[in-house]
């Protein structure tokens, strides 16, 4: 991912702007907006795609529709209309930054000398350049999401910790070109095999909050990534899941917050959205509820 250029933000009112990106429906939680963007990217893995998760003045979250990047990088500066001469960028009125999201392509990357698990980790985790870009942008965006070619969605939330500051130095290029992460200590260590992609994951997990939002065999279950993470650590459990007895529901207190979709005017539209969310999970039983707000007559799942 390319570095974001610092520009003054200006709001565009109801009249809009012809180059303003389309926005998703509103979500209560930023991870739900990121899942929407992740699903919109889907199997488009020929190049990088990306966009923004925005927070509205009312506390709701929306995603910009994914835009094309280059084969191995995404430029967040291309999402919103801008005026380079006057140094400003246009945002929809009442919206502000929460996170940048981008994807990695399903193209061969990494070194042949790496073990297979490390070669799988590399394209499905944040690169040195990604890490540099998100920490450099810490005054504007609190988090970043990565949509991996294995179907995973991971999130890193900035902490401002001493470990994060140390990592920032390690993913930076020389003083004359700090954003050139291909010349960074971390990238060079990956190239000379003194550091593995899973080591970078563990460094990032120790620097801030790294989370799995959408699971995969590589990443394991949803939740916080710990400092001792290993690729495919849940593989045994995944392989034997099909022969386990059905899960028994247990009371959880306090109850976890519901993850709800955006609002739909018609029940069928909400059901279609639920159907589209199943994707590859159709091999297992999935259950959910379609809810109706009796006041607004809006449907959500």
N, C-alpha and C positions, 0 to 999 in steps of 0.2 A: 504494500500500500504506500502511495506517495504521501509526502508531508503536506499538511494543510497550510496554505498561505494565510497569514494573519491579515484580516480585512475588517473594516467597519461594517456592522450589520445595519441594514435599513429594512423596514417593514413595508410590505405591499398589502394594501387594503383589499376591499371587496372587488375592486376592478381587476385584480390579479395581474399576471404577467404571462405572456405567451410561452416563455421558456421555463416557467415554474413547474417543478415535477409534480406528478399526481400523488395524492396522499391516500393512505389506507383508511379504513374505518377506525374509530377510536377504540382504544383498549385501556383497561384499568391498570395493567402492569406492563412495564417496558419489555419484559421477556416475551409476552404474548405478541406484541408488535414485531419483535425480532423473529419470532417463529413464523409470523405471516410472511415477512420478507424472505426468510429461509425457504419457505414452501414456494414462494413465487420464483425463486431462483431454480429450485427443483433440480432437474437433470441437465440444466444448461452449464456444462462444465468444460466448454471449449476455451474459456478465458475467465478472467476475474470480473465479478459484478459487485455492485455495492450501492450504498445510499446512507440515509440518516434515520435514526430514531429521534423523533422530536417530542418534547413535552409541551402541552398546551397550557394556557393560563388557568384552565379549569382542572389541571392535574391529570388529564387523560394523555395517553401516548398514541402517536401515529408513526407510521413508517413511510418514507418516500419509496416509490416504486423503484426496483433495481435498475440501474443503468449499466451499459457495457463499459468495461475497462479494457486494458490491453491483455495480451496473453498471460503475462505474469505480474500484472500490477493494476491497481485501481486508484484513480485520482479523485479524491473527495471534492476537489476544487471545481469539478465539472458538474456537480449536482445542481447547484443553484445559480441563477443568472447573476452575473457580476459585471462591474465596470472597472477594468484594470487601470485605466488612466486616473480615475478619481479614487480608486482603492476601496470600493465598497462592494458588498454582496447583498442580494435581496432575499429576504425570508418571508414566508406567509405571516401575516399579522397574527399576533397572539401565540406564536410558536417559538420555541427556543431549543437549543441543542441538548440532547441527553447522551447519545452515542452515535458512533459511526459503525456500520456493519459492512463487511465485504466477504467475498467467497474466494476459495482457491480452486483452480482448475484440476480436472482429472488427467493431468499430464505427468509424464515421468519426471521426477525431480529427486534430488539427493545424490548420494554416492553409491556406486555399486559395492563398495567395500563395507557399507553398513549392513548390519543384520536386517532381515526382512521386517522385523517389528519396528526398527528405527526408520526404515524407508517408508513404512506406512505412517509413522508418526509425523514425519517432516511435512507433507502437504496438508495434513489435518490439524496442524498447530500453528500458532503465531510465529512468523519469521522474525529474524533480528530487525529487519526493516519495519515490520508491523509494530513491534514493541517500541522501537524508537519513536515512530510516528504518534502512537497513542500517548506515550508519556510526555512528549513534546507538546501535545495538545491538551494537557491536563487542566489548563485554565478555562477551557471551553467545554470539553466533553468529559463526563465522569466515567465513561465505560466504552468498551468496544466489543463487537461480536464477530465471530468467524464462522462462516458456513463451510464445512468441510466436504470434500468429494465423497467421503464415506457415509454421508447423510447426517453427520453430527453437527451440532450448533454449540459453540462454547462462548463464554463471556469472561472478559477480564474487567474488573472494577478497580480503578486507581486508588491507592492508599496514601501516597505521599510519605511512605516509610523510608527509613534509611536503606533498607534492602532494595527498595525500588530505585532510589537514587544511585546506588552502586550498580544495579543492573543497567540503568540508563547509560552510564559511562561505558559499560562493557559492550553495549550494542551500538555505540556511536562510532563514527569514522574518525579520522584525524582531525585536529583542531581547525584546520583550514576547510574541511568538508565534513562536518559532524553528521550530516544526514546520509552520508554514503556508507550505509551499514555493511556493504560487501567488503569494506576494509576494516570492519570492527573486530575487536578481540574475539567476540563470540563467533562471528562468521568464520574467521580464520581458524579458530579451534575446531569448528565443525569440519572444515576442509582437511585439516591435518589429523583428524580422528582422535584428538585429545578431549573432545566434547561430543556427545551424542544428542540428537533431537530431544530425547526424553529428559536429558539433563537440563535443557533449556526450559522444558515444561516445568520441571521441579523448581528451577530458579524463579520462574514467573509465579508459581504457586506460593512461593515463600516471600514474594515481594508485595503482593496484593491479594485480591480475592479472585481466583480462577474457578469457574464453575462450568459444569456440563448442563446445558439447557435441554438439548435433544441428544439422547444417548446413542452410542454405537458400540460395536464389539471392541473397538480399540479403546474408547474412553471409559466404558463401563456405565454405571447407573447415573441418573440425574443427581446433581448435588455438588458440593465443594470438592475441588481437586486438592489433595493433600500433598505435602512436601515429599512424600515417599512414593508418589505415583509411579506405576509401571504400565506400559502398554499391554492391553489384553489381560489385565489383572482379574477381570470377571469372566474370563473365557470358560473356565470350568463350569461356573454357574450357568452361563448362557447355554453351554452344550447339554446340560442335564435338565434345563428348565422344562423341556417338553414332557419328561416323565415324572415330574413332581406332582404331588397331590394338589388339588385346588387350594388356593389361599383362603384362610379363614379371616373374615373381617373382625378387626378388633377396635374397640373404642379408643379414640385419640383425643386427648384433652390437654391444652385448648385445641379446638378444631383448626385445621389448616385453612387458610384463605382460599376461596374458590378461584380457579382460573377460568375466566369467562371470555367469550368472543365479543366482537363488536355487536352492535344492534342491527337487527334485520326487520324490515317492515312486514315480511311474510314468513310463516312457519316453514314453507317449502324451501325458501332461500337459506334459512338457518340449517335445515336438514342437509341441503346440498353442501354447505360449507363443512358440516361435520363429516360427511362422506368423503370430501376431498382431503380432510385431515388424516384419514386412516392410512392412506398410502400403502407402505409395505407391511403394515401391522394387521392386514386382513387375515393372516394365518392364525391369529390368536383372538380370543374373545375380548371385546372392548365394550364398555357400557358408559353411558352418560345421560344427561337430561336436557330436554329442550324446555326452556323457561319462558314464561310470558309475564311481562310487567302489566298488571291490570290498569295502571294509570296511563302509561304512555302507549300501551298496546304494541310494544316492541318485543321482539323475540331474541333470545340469546342461548347459546349452548355452553 
